Amino acid sequence: MVFLTYCSYTKSQWKILTAIIRTDLCHVFMSKQKLPQNVLITYRPLHTTCHKTVFSKSKALKSSTWSQFQTFSTEAKTNQDVYYLDAKDKDIYEILSKNMSVQNDFLTEEEEQSLIEEVERSMRKLRYESSHWDNAIHVYRETEKMSWNEKNSKIIQRVREIAFDKTISPLAHVHVLDIAKDGYIKPHVDAVRFCGDTIAGMCLLSSCVMRLGLEKDSSKFGDIYLPRRCLYIMKGRARYDFTHEVLKQEESKFKNQTVPRDRRISVICRNEPNPATRAE
């Protein structure tokens, strides 16, 4: 898992960096949009402070800025300022901060609309179901898509490049889940025989709160704020050791603040299951 961020040695741009260091700028870099001349593009493995330069438009980046950038990153981790996570138990906080990430504004409004239009065409004949075959999802409809138009294919590819290592094979089909305003997802763990250790989803139409509860002790949990147009990535222990659910409309709160719920579409990419678990 890699986050791309940018830093600059001008004061105004440094303030921007401190505000967005945990948000997604991957699409800015990958789409080659114009950036200020004194910008350094770096990447770092999530929740580490080891940075590597991948692109620089500045030949004279001040070393003090580089040091300051690393210091800021270290302080962010130490202070446990993962803005999208709320967990009272310190151990749960530590686990989820390492294995669950959220990137705000991963999609532009135009990209969101493009995905919605294509999804709507694929699901126009489907009715909302009252409950799922495993009783985990209520008031929903779903489908799987293997082909997308050119614009949306680029978005799906962007998700896969961010979420999955090059050695990992994504599933060919993409899961599309449409949950009505009064729908919800009950606590469950996705079957390991159907998919691997990483789940990456884009949130369309509405924000929500996802709760991850320790499977062996549901009293220990963390709440994840998933804003509209974000990308969330669940992996490792968050994927295997925790159940996940989407809170009902009347329970949709994050840090004591109500998060309005409406109809919500998730576009979800997964990777191939481990051959050992597929046989189980």
Sequence and secondary structure as in RCSB ss.txt:
>XXXX:A:sequence
MVFLTYCSYTKSQWKILTAIIRTDLCHVFMSKQKLPQNVLITYRPLHTTCHKTVFSKSKALKSSTWSQFQTFSTE
AKTNQDVYYLDAKDKDIYEILSKNMSVQNDFLTEEEEQSLIEEVERSMRKLRYESSHWDNAIHVYRETEKMSWNE
KNSKIIQRVREIAFDKTISPLAHVHVLDIAKDGYIKPHVDAVRFCGDTIAGMCLLSSCVMRLGLEKDSSKFGDIY
LPRRCLYIMKGRARYDFTHEVLKQEESKFKNQTVPRDRRISVICRNEPNPATRAE
>XXXX:A:secstr
 EEEEEEESSHHHHHHHHHHTTS  HHHHHTT    TTEEEEEEETT    EEEEES S   HHHHHHHHHHHHH
HHHTT  TTEE SSHHHHHHHHHHEEEETT S HHHHHHHHHHHHHHHTT   BSS TTS EEEEEEEEES   H
HHHHHHHHHHHHHS TTS B SSEEEEEEEEEEEEEEE   TTT  SEEEEEEES  EEEEEEETT TTSEEEEE
E TT EEEEEHHHHHTEEEEE  GGG EETTEE     EEEEEEEB   HHHHT 
